[in-house]
Amino acid sequence: MTLSITRKEFLKTLGMGTCGFLYAAQTLGDSSNERSYKSIRGKIFKNDAPSRPWKWSIEGFHYASNGKDVQCLVCPNRCYLEPGDRSVCRSKVNIDGKLFSLAYGNPCSVHVDPIEKKPLFHFYPTSTIFSIAAAGCNFRCLNCQNWEISQKKPEELHHVELFPKDVVREVRKREIPSIAYTYSEATTYYEYMFDTAKIAREQGIKNVVVSNGYINKNPLIALTHYLDGANIDLKSFDDRIYQALNGGQLQPVLNTLKTLHQQGVWLEIATLVIPTYTDDPEMIKKMCGWILNELGPDYPLHFLRFAPLYQLTRLPATPVAILEHFRDLAIKEGIHYVYLGNVPGHTGCHTFCHNCNKMLLERVGYILKQNHIKNGRCEFCGTVIPGRWI
Ligand code: SF4
């Protein structure tokens, strides 16, 4: 979809005057009772586009153009690109007044994973999922565990050639039931994901996105027609932390969660608990309240243990006691299924019936040792267990 709008109109959508800056680093206010964070929002790469599209390019699906400048409308960054510019996510460029994605049919990562690794615990457990990623991300997370692919341009990475129909052919050949768009940030290779998901759906294969949820409503709604499941990071419940830790904003992520819920996509939420950033119990309590009000008690919530890496090696790993406290807190608030991640062997990795509290799914790593869910119900008390089951 392309729209024709003027530069003035572009800037109006951003709430700026005609001389506004698209991305301005800012230092947030300090106070004795509040943590202070410095924004790390991403920047556009000026004059960094190739002179012509390459083999793995496609014209963008959601953008506006005035014939010279373009604005991508896929995610809230709404990159405004003059000819020759490259987007914040590094995978979109303005070539001769058109927006092109450089991440189409050139995944840098291709694996077959257990579904539990996403993590998705209530979505066809024990099934495998064909997992792909192309270079790029619209965030700048200080803790990124996949920065070697997320913070790179498509041209900088070794890739294989797998166009959408090739992906589906490989998946069918291996008799794998679903495809995950994962590892880097799927929103930034939206066109590749969308076309692959569409063909996959036509052939009875399920689609799952693992994402930061930083996507605009129209492209998301269009995608949900082919989407079966999603794991969305809710990285914190504080906009200042989103800006400082991730280079994004909270509200668009909340909007995404609501849209997925309304569209009937199976949803699981992941929150990485990072010492000094996202380990405030009051914030977690507020987050649980929002989930209960807007989404209900049934979507699984995963608290993930942080390990020091990338730009946060100075921080310690999350103490397990804090994760346990958050799990107890979320259950007490009313969320039915709360899990701990990156703590192998912990009770918080198993599924317990929210009615009779019996163990239903026992997990050892990604292996399922026991399964007491039959026809979507607890084998012991007959309660319906929310999720998608075989
Ligand atoms: S998807 Fe990429 S190009 Fe589009 S608005 Fe987001 S960061 Fe910018």
Residues whose N, C-alpha, C, O or C-beta is under 5 A from the ligand:
A	BS01	SF4	C72 V74 C75 N77 R78 C79 S87 V88 C89 K92 N138 T187 T188
